[in-house]
Amino acid sequence: MYAKHFIYTFLALFTSIATWAQFQLKTQVSSQSIGINQVLEVRFTMTDDGDDFKRPSFDGFEVVGGPMQSVSHSWVNGRTSMEKSFSFFVQPKKKGNLVIGSASVTFEGKQYKSQQVTIHVGDAVQEQPRPQQRRRDPFAIFDEMEEELLRRQRQQQQQLPKNMGQGIHLVAKVSKTSAYVNEPITVEYGLYVSDQAGFNTMAVKNMPKYQNFWNHMIEQKQQTVTRATLNGKSYRYLALQKAVLLPQKDGTLKIDPLELELDEQYYTGRADVFGMPEIGIRKKVYSSGTKTIQVKPLPLDSQPAGYTGAVGTYQFNVQANKTSVKANEPLELILTVQGKGNLDLLTLPKPVAPTALELYDPEKINRVNKSISAGMEGSKAEKYVVVPQYKGTYTIEPITFSYFDTASKTYKTITSQPITIEVTDGPELPTNASMNNKAEVVSSKMQMQPLNKNIEWFNGNFITQNNSFYAWWLAPLLLLPIVFLAKNVSDKKAGDVSGNKLKASNKLAKKYLSAAKTQIGNKEAFYEALERCLHNYLKAKLKIETTEMSNDTITELLQNNQINDQDISTFISIKTTCEMARYAQMDIQTMQNDYDLAVQLINSIDKQIKK
């Protein structure tokens, strides 16, 4: 009688990479009204593979069977669903309305509970005795269930896809395979999964390093499964990683592959003891493959003067928020580049203004969006505060911005209009003519003033009778030896040019190391200070100039000073990290590690050189 309430479907197909329906845990019972002598089946069913299942206490009932666990998979129109259940057989201990409490299970870190169910328990029910069976075994229900399952499994096995487990592809999609230096390229790594395939878990084996590319990872707020077409076939698609890349050198550059290890599901072709199709799990590594980009250099013969590295398509604008002010009244001068290209790396030109207009360091305003469809687009602006000092009319000269247009493959130059600033009130600008005129006016008004009557005119007795005369006369003679000694020491120091340079370099190394410590968290400032620290440290210790600081020269000089190979390798590694930091993502922990490593390295080299 219980078999009619529960028909199990055991077609094990695969676990999808996305949850198609909201997770649920529900309680099912074979009947809500039974006699005190009857057995009740209670089933707790979840719509996905939850963990840490906890049954209720079954107060008022005695557990006479279970738990029995079953898993059901179904495949309808390319979508999979799963049910997992735990069954218990209980018999009431007393009559009345008894409550079966909630079961609980954990799924994706969240706890779910089933609903409570009330069972009415009445008087004992007289059951008709079965032929050849005086007492019903409470587990006899499984015989009936097994017969029904075998019949349905034979039908389902005939419908099982022949190519189950096939059709997983990891693909890297690049926006272009040929580009100029600093021309944005986008790359998207995605996983295509057919409706006949699936996997349980995914682990990253190798991440792309983007060597010789400046890179920016595009943040994905949430990963969703969509439908996509690959080679004319429909797949479920999951975008794993997206990035904007800017090649930093010409030639043939390679984009490293992304490698994943999947616990892949596949159909073994066998059936289990219940006749169900057997699903196996195997580990398999998938790779997106290496992508090759042909990078062309920017033409040098037609490169305009003042070119700052902009590549793309841009508009350039220069504006002043007002052109008529008073002296010491600030105004704003805004330079804006807007368009599509390598916005994060380009440098805006500097305005040129008369000395009567005082320009302060600009405020940088960046509104740059990175996406797979557009690459890098938006605007980059610098806002200068200009304070006029004197009354008059002043002109800010036209400002020129040049960029390489990838569409026409030529350089283009945009020149702004001159901006005239009228200072209506304030002091006059001091020029040679005005200064001369002013001097003449002041001179014509001067009058001869009488001498102070208290002044005592010199006479013959003043010189000999005044004691202070002798003190002032002897003082220079006493100071002459001190002056000569100080000058001698100064000349020696000045003559020691090399020693002075080494001392200055040592001071600068300490200064920049201290500056690097304060800039941890600010990538550009930190690695710039750390690199300057290393350069000045080499100048102080190895008497080397900046122009000679190739890796080969540094290695040779350190070896000549008996520095161990490990420290030499570490020095070159930190130096390379500083040079490449502007093209890579660095977090605070990485900067702290690099700083600590640099301090340890300097201390270690100091000890070896002193030996």
GIZILIN-V158739 format. One record per residue. N is the residue number from 1. RES is the residue in three letters. OMEGA is omega in degrees with one decimal (999 if undefined). Layout:
BEGIN
N:RES:OMEGA  N:RES:OMEGA
END
This chain:
BEGIN
1:MET:-177.0  2:TYR:-174.8  3:ALA:-176.2  4:LYS:-177.9  5:HIS:-175.2  6:PHE:173.1  7:ILE:-173.8  8:TYR:174.1  9:THR:-173.0  10:PHE:179.4  11:LEU:-178.3  12:ALA:-174.8  13:LEU:177.2  14:PHE:175.8  15:THR:-176.4  16:SER:177.3  17:ILE:175.9  18:ALA:178.1  19:THR:-173.4  20:TRP:179.9  21:ALA:-179.1  22:GLN:-177.9  23:PHE:178.7  24:GLN:172.2  25:LEU:-175.3  26:LYS:178.7  27:THR:177.1  28:GLN:178.8  29:VAL:-179.7  30:SER:177.7  31:SER:178.6  32:GLN:177.3  33:SER:-177.4  34:ILE:173.4  35:GLY:-176.9  36:ILE:179.2  37:ASN:-177.0  38:GLN:178.6  39:VAL:-179.2  40:LEU:174.1  41:GLU:178.0  42:VAL:-177.9  43:ARG:175.6  44:PHE:-172.5  45:THR:175.9  46:MET:-174.3  47:THR:173.3  48:ASP:-172.8  49:ASP:178.1  50:GLY:-178.1  51:ASP:173.6  52:ASP:178.2  53:PHE:177.7  54:LYS:-178.2  55:ARG:172.8  56:PRO:-176.6  57:SER:-178.5  58:PHE:177.5  59:ASP:-179.2  60:GLY:-179.3  61:PHE:171.6  62:GLU:-179.7  63:VAL:-178.3  64:VAL:179.0  65:GLY:177.0  66:GLY:5.3  67:PRO:174.1  68:MET:-177.1  69:GLN:175.8  70:SER:179.4  71:VAL:-179.2  72:SER:174.6  73:HIS:174.3  74:SER:-177.9  75:TRP:-177.4  76:VAL:176.9  77:ASN:176.0  78:GLY:179.2  79:ARG:-179.6  80:THR:172.5  81:SER:-175.4  82:MET:172.4  83:GLU:178.0  84:LYS:-174.2  85:SER:174.4  86:PHE:-177.2  87:SER:177.3  88:PHE:175.6  89:PHE:-174.7  90:VAL:177.5  91:GLN:-176.8  92:PRO:177.4  93:LYS:-177.7  94:LYS:179.5  95:LYS:179.6  96:GLY:178.3  97:ASN:-179.3  98:LEU:-176.8  99:VAL:171.9  100:ILE:-174.6  101:GLY:-177.1  102:SER:167.8  103:ALA:179.7  104:SER:179.3  105:VAL:179.3  106:THR:178.1  107:PHE:-179.4  108:GLU:175.1  109:GLY:-178.0  110:LYS:-178.9  111:GLN:178.1  112:TYR:178.4  113:LYS:177.0  114:SER:179.4  115:GLN:174.7  116:GLN:-179.3  117:VAL:178.5  118:THR:-179.5  119:ILE:175.5  120:HIS:-179.1  121:VAL:-179.1  122:GLY:-180.0  123:ASP:179.1  124:ALA:-178.0  125:VAL:177.6  126:GLN:-179.7  127:GLU:178.0  128:GLN:179.1  129:PRO:179.8  130:ARG:176.0  131:PRO:176.7  132:GLN:178.6  133:GLN:-177.3  134:ARG:-178.5  135:ARG:-177.6  136:ARG:173.6  137:ASP:-178.8  138:PRO:179.7  139:PHE:-179.4  140:ALA:179.4  141:ILE:-176.7  142:PHE:175.6  143:ASP:178.7  144:GLU:180.0  145:MET:-177.0  146:GLU:178.7  147:GLU:179.5  148:GLU:-179.7  149:LEU:-179.2  150:LEU:178.7  151:ARG:-178.4  152:ARG:-179.3  153:GLN:177.9  154:ARG:178.1  155:GLN:-176.6  156:GLN:-177.8  157:GLN:177.7  158:GLN:-179.1  159:GLN:-175.7  160:LEU:179.7  161:PRO:-178.9  162:LYS:-175.8  163:ASN:-178.8  164:MET:-179.1  165:GLY:179.8  166:GLN:172.9  167:GLY:171.6  168:ILE:-177.2  169:HIS:173.5  170:LEU:-169.8  171:VAL:171.4  172:ALA:-179.5  173:LYS:178.5  174:VAL:-176.0  175:SER:178.9  176:LYS:179.5  177:THR:176.8  178:SER:-176.2  179:ALA:174.4  180:TYR:173.4  181:VAL:179.1  182:ASN:174.8  183:GLU:-175.6  184:PRO:174.2  185:ILE:176.8  186:THR:177.2  187:VAL:178.9  188:GLU:176.7  189:TYR:-177.2  190:GLY:-178.5  191:LEU:175.7  192:TYR:-179.3  193:VAL:-179.9  194:SER:180.0  195:ASP:179.2  196:GLN:-175.4  197:ALA:178.0  198:GLY:176.5  199:PHE:-177.9  200:ASN:-177.2  201:THR:-178.4  202:MET:178.4  203:ALA:179.5  204:VAL:178.3  205:LYS:179.9  206:ASN:176.7  207:MET:176.4  208:PRO:-179.2  209:LYS:176.3  210:TYR:178.9  211:GLN:-178.8  212:ASN:174.6  213:PHE:161.6  214:TRP:-175.5  215:ASN:173.9  216:HIS:179.7  217:MET:178.8  218:ILE:-177.3  219:GLU:175.1  220:GLN:-177.3  221:LYS:175.9  222:GLN:179.6  223:GLN:-179.3  224:THR:178.0  225:VAL:179.0  226:THR:173.5  227:ARG:179.4  228:ALA:-178.0  229:THR:176.9  230:LEU:-179.2  231:ASN:176.4  232:GLY:-179.3  233:LYS:-178.2  234:SER:-179.5  235:TYR:161.9  236:ARG:-172.2  237:TYR:176.9  238:LEU:176.3  239:ALA:-175.2  240:LEU:-176.0  241:GLN:178.6  242:LYS:-177.8  243:ALA:170.8  244:VAL:-177.0  245:LEU:173.9  246:LEU:178.9  247:PRO:-175.6  248:GLN:176.9  249:LYS:179.9  250:ASP:-178.4  251:GLY:179.3  252:THR:-179.4  253:LEU:-178.2  254:LYS:173.8  255:ILE:-176.0  256:ASP:178.4  257:PRO:167.4  258:LEU:-179.5  259:GLU:179.7  260:LEU:171.9  261:GLU:-177.6  262:LEU:166.3  263:ASP:-170.6  264:GLU:175.8  265:GLN:178.2  266:TYR:-179.9  267:TYR:-175.5  268:THR:-175.8  269:GLY:179.0  270:ARG:176.2  271:ALA:179.4  272:ASP:-175.2  273:VAL:177.6  274:PHE:-179.5  275:GLY:-179.9  276:MET:173.3  277:PRO:-175.6  278:GLU:178.7  279:ILE:178.9  280:GLY:177.0  281:ILE:177.6  282:ARG:177.3  283:LYS:-179.9  284:LYS:-179.3  285:VAL:177.4  286:TYR:-180.0  287:SER:178.0  288:SER:-179.1  289:GLY:179.3  290:THR:177.1  291:LYS:-178.5  292:THR:179.4  293:ILE:174.6  294:GLN:-175.3  295:VAL:-178.6  296:LYS:177.9  297:PRO:174.3  298:LEU:-179.3  299:PRO:-178.6  300:LEU:-174.6  301:ASP:-178.3  302:SER:-177.2  303:GLN:-176.9  304:PRO:177.1  305:ALA:179.5  306:GLY:179.1  307:TYR:-173.3  308:THR:172.5  309:GLY:-179.1  310:ALA:177.8  311:VAL:-179.9  312:GLY:177.1  313:THR:-170.2  314:TYR:166.0  315:GLN:-177.4  316:PHE:-175.9  317:ASN:176.1  318:VAL:-177.9  319:GLN:170.6  320:ALA:-176.1  321:ASN:172.2  322:LYS:-176.1  323:THR:177.1  324:SER:-176.6  325:VAL:172.2  326:LYS:176.9  327:ALA:-178.1  328:ASN:173.2  329:GLU:-174.1  330:PRO:170.4  331:LEU:-177.3  332:GLU:175.3  333:LEU:-173.0  334:ILE:173.8  335:LEU:-175.5  336:THR:169.8  337:VAL:-178.4  338:GLN:178.1  339:GLY:-173.2  340:LYS:-179.1  341:GLY:-176.3  342:ASN:-174.3  343:LEU:-176.4  344:ASP:-174.7  345:LEU:-177.6  346:LEU:179.4  347:THR:178.7  348:LEU:176.8  349:PRO:-179.8  350:LYS:178.0  351:PRO:176.9  352:VAL:-176.2  353:ALA:176.6  354:PRO:-178.2  355:THR:179.1  356:ALA:176.8  357:LEU:-177.8  358:GLU:-179.0  359:LEU:177.4  360:TYR:-179.6  361:ASP:-172.2  362:PRO:168.5  363:GLU:-177.3  364:LYS:-178.1  365:ILE:-178.0  366:ASN:174.5  367:ARG:-174.1  368:VAL:178.0  369:ASN:176.0  370:LYS:179.8  371:SER:178.4  372:ILE:-176.6  373:SER:-173.9  374:ALA:-175.2  375:GLY:179.7  376:MET:179.8  377:GLU:-178.9  378:GLY:-177.5  379:SER:177.0  380:LYS:-174.3  381:ALA:172.8  382:GLU:-176.9  383:LYS:179.8  384:TYR:170.0  385:VAL:-177.5  386:VAL:179.6  387:VAL:177.0  388:PRO:-176.7  389:GLN:-173.3  390:TYR:176.9  391:LYS:178.2  392:GLY:179.0  393:THR:-174.6  394:TYR:-177.2  395:THR:170.1  396:ILE:-172.9  397:GLU:175.9  398:PRO:-179.0  399:ILE:-175.2  400:THR:175.8  401:PHE:-179.2  402:SER:176.8  403:TYR:176.7  404:PHE:-178.3  405:ASP:-176.2  406:THR:179.9  407:ALA:-179.2  408:SER:-179.6  409:LYS:178.7  410:THR:173.5  411:TYR:175.7  412:LYS:-177.1  413:THR:176.9  414:ILE:-179.6  415:THR:-179.7  416:SER:175.6  417:GLN:174.9  418:PRO:-179.6  419:ILE:-179.1  420:THR:179.4  421:ILE:179.4  422:GLU:177.1  423:VAL:-168.4  424:THR:-175.0  425:ASP:179.1  426:GLY:179.4  427:PRO:179.4  428:GLU:177.1  429:LEU:-179.8  430:PRO:175.2  431:THR:179.3  432:ASN:-177.8  433:ALA:-177.9  434:SER:179.3  435:MET:179.1  436:ASN:179.7  437:ASN:-179.5  438:LYS:179.8  439:ALA:-180.0  440:GLU:-178.8  441:VAL:179.2  442:VAL:-178.5  443:SER:-177.7  444:SER:-177.9  445:LYS:-178.2  446:MET:178.3  447:GLN:177.5  448:MET:-178.8  449:GLN:178.6  450:PRO:179.1  451:LEU:177.9  452:ASN:-177.0  453:LYS:-178.2  454:ASN:-179.0  455:ILE:179.5  456:GLU:-177.8  457:TRP:-179.7  458:PHE:169.9  459:ASN:-175.7  460:GLY:-178.0  461:ASN:-174.8  462:PHE:-173.6  463:ILE:-173.3  464:THR:-175.5  465:GLN:-177.3  466:ASN:-178.2  467:ASN:-178.9  468:SER:178.4  469:PHE:-177.3  470:TYR:179.1  471:ALA:-179.9  472:TRP:-179.2  473:TRP:-177.6  474:LEU:-175.6  475:ALA:179.5  476:PRO:-179.8  477:LEU:178.9  478:LEU:-177.7  479:LEU:-175.5  480:LEU:179.1  481:PRO:180.0  482:ILE:179.6  483:VAL:180.0  484:PHE:179.2  485:LEU:179.1  486:ALA:-179.7  487:LYS:179.6  488:ASN:177.6  489:VAL:-179.9  490:SER:-179.9  491:ASP:179.2  492:LYS:179.1  493:LYS:-179.5  494:ALA:179.9  495:GLY:179.7  496:ASP:-176.8  497:VAL:-178.3  498:SER:179.6  499:GLY:178.8  500:ASN:179.0  501:LYS:-179.2  502:LEU:178.6  503:LYS:179.2  504:ALA:-179.9  505:SER:179.3  506:ASN:177.7  507:LYS:179.8  508:LEU:178.8  509:ALA:178.1  510:LYS:-179.8  511:LYS:-177.3  512:TYR:175.2  513:LEU:176.6  514:SER:178.7  515:ALA:179.3  516:ALA:-179.4  517:LYS:-179.3  518:THR:-176.6  519:GLN:177.5  520:ILE:-174.0  521:GLY:175.7  522:ASN:-167.6  523:LYS:-174.2  524:GLU:-177.4  525:ALA:-178.4  526:PHE:-174.9  527:TYR:174.4  528:GLU:178.8  529:ALA:-179.4  530:LEU:179.0  531:GLU:178.0  532:ARG:176.0  533:CYS:-179.0  534:LEU:179.9  535:HIS:-177.8  536:ASN:176.1  537:TYR:177.5  538:LEU:177.9  539:LYS:-176.7  540:ALA:-172.8  541:LYS:-173.1  542:LEU:-179.2  543:LYS:-177.4  544:ILE:177.7  545:GLU:-178.0  546:THR:-177.5  547:THR:-177.6  548:GLU:-170.7  549:MET:169.6  550:SER:-179.1  551:ASN:-179.8  552:ASP:-179.4  553:THR:179.4  554:ILE:-179.8  555:THR:-178.4  556:GLU:-178.5  557:LEU:177.8  558:LEU:176.9  559:GLN:178.4  560:ASN:178.7  561:ASN:174.7  562:GLN:176.2  563:ILE:-175.6  564:ASN:-173.8  565:ASP:-179.1  566:GLN:179.1  567:ASP:177.4  568:ILE:179.5  569:SER:178.9  570:THR:179.8  571:PHE:-179.8  572:ILE:-180.0  573:SER:179.7  574:ILE:179.2  575:LYS:178.8  576:THR:178.0  577:THR:178.5  578:CYS:-178.5  579:GLU:-176.2  580:MET:-173.5  581:ALA:-177.6  582:ARG:-178.7  583:TYR:-173.1  584:ALA:177.1  585:GLN:-180.0  586:MET:177.0  587:ASP:-175.1  588:ILE:-178.8  589:GLN:178.0  590:THR:179.0  591:MET:179.2  592:GLN:178.6  593:ASN:179.8  594:ASP:178.4  595:TYR:-180.0  596:ASP:180.0  597:LEU:179.3  598:ALA:178.7  599:VAL:178.9  600:GLN:-178.5  601:LEU:-179.2  602:ILE:178.3  603:ASN:-179.3  604:SER:180.0  605:ILE:177.5  606:ASP:-178.8  607:LYS:-177.8  608:GLN:179.5  609:ILE:-179.5  610:LYS:177.9  611:LYS:999
END
